[in-house]
């Protein structure tokens, strides 16, 4: 990046700008996908990009380029300059030099084709051996990426991080007679040694097989168990209320709740950007501020919110290291690092052990329709009715309410914390909820 700095640092002084930032990344990877045991995709890839932010008279300009040729870099800088010239002055700033946490390496050599295919074959064999009713592996997919992220600005900040990660997905079809049911599982893994092909396959097969013969049941009030793969969807809905931009804009129900007890005393919610062995962990966020652990809810009480530099300044708080970019083509905004609900002490089977009846949700439909501001939702659900030791597959049910009332009704948490991407949750057991059916 020295060549880029040699071009842009003198240009920044020549233009009399307050500050200039470069955000560069390069990434390569491999995507392998099989359908019905046939190789469907084998796709190596490489990509890179450069984003530029400038401050001119308190206004922000932004641009990006996929070319690192000097003329293209300067052209992108001029576009950012033109943008800043028509923008209003605001609370923008670029940080100075920082000290970063020391984290274990997160980048490994790119996985070989042979190793990748062997992992997918392991998924397939495990799924087929789980139950004779597993008839198809609709999809088995593996991807591995590795890259380098670099941020520097004319205030003296400079940071670099080598990153990597794997994703593994299995979609399984179980059949009995003319009926077919689908089950899936996917996870992201920071390191090769953390990949769990057997676990992924078994969970997908379990969800497919257990749904065979599913029918609606009558409406009822019933305890509800949300396994981690379902609970994270509800936790993600809740997360938007902790984002500093929503707080300032009045789009968070938790506004004016700082220091107040909102949830049960055993509820603890954390955003931890330096949590080891999780995909969202890095030394710094997407504007170069150190990532850290931020306790958002402690023993049911609202303790903190999440901020980047801009929205922190708007709210009167320092950045929590939560600036995130969807890609180099996006300006940073407030986002999550590793957002999770702290687990309980006991496995799911123990927290449900004394119940004569409860409903285990295996699939939620319509979460994209939930309102992230009010937290209101109306969702289709399918799953398993557990009644006096009997397990009955159920579909065609519905559950509605709001995320805050749901969390107020949590009775117990499992010890099975599982991350899906950068959001993690244990199993959640609620008090009796209205489950609408036939």
Secondary structure, 3 states (H helix, E strand, C coil): CHHHHHHHHHHHHHHCCCEEEEEEEEEEEEEEEEECCEEEEEEEEEEEEEEEEEEECCEEEEEEECCCCHHHHHHHHHHHHHHHHHCCCCCCCCCCCCCCCCCCCCCCCCCCHHHHHHHHHHHHHHHHHHCCCEEEEEEEEEEEEEEEEEEEECCCCEEEEEEEEEEEEEEEEEEECCEEEEEEEEEEECCHHHCCHHHHHHHHHHHHHHCCCCECCCCEEEEEEECHHHHHHHHHHHHHHHEHHHHHCCCCCCCCCCCCECCCCCCCEEEECCCCCCCCCCCECCCCCECCEEEEEECCEECCCECCHHHHHHHCCCCCCCEECCCCCCCCEECCCCEEECCCCECHHHHCCCCCEEEEEEEEECHHHCCCCCCEEEEEEEEEEEECCEEEEEEEEEEEEEHHHHHHCEEEEECCCEEECCEEECCEEEEEEEEECC
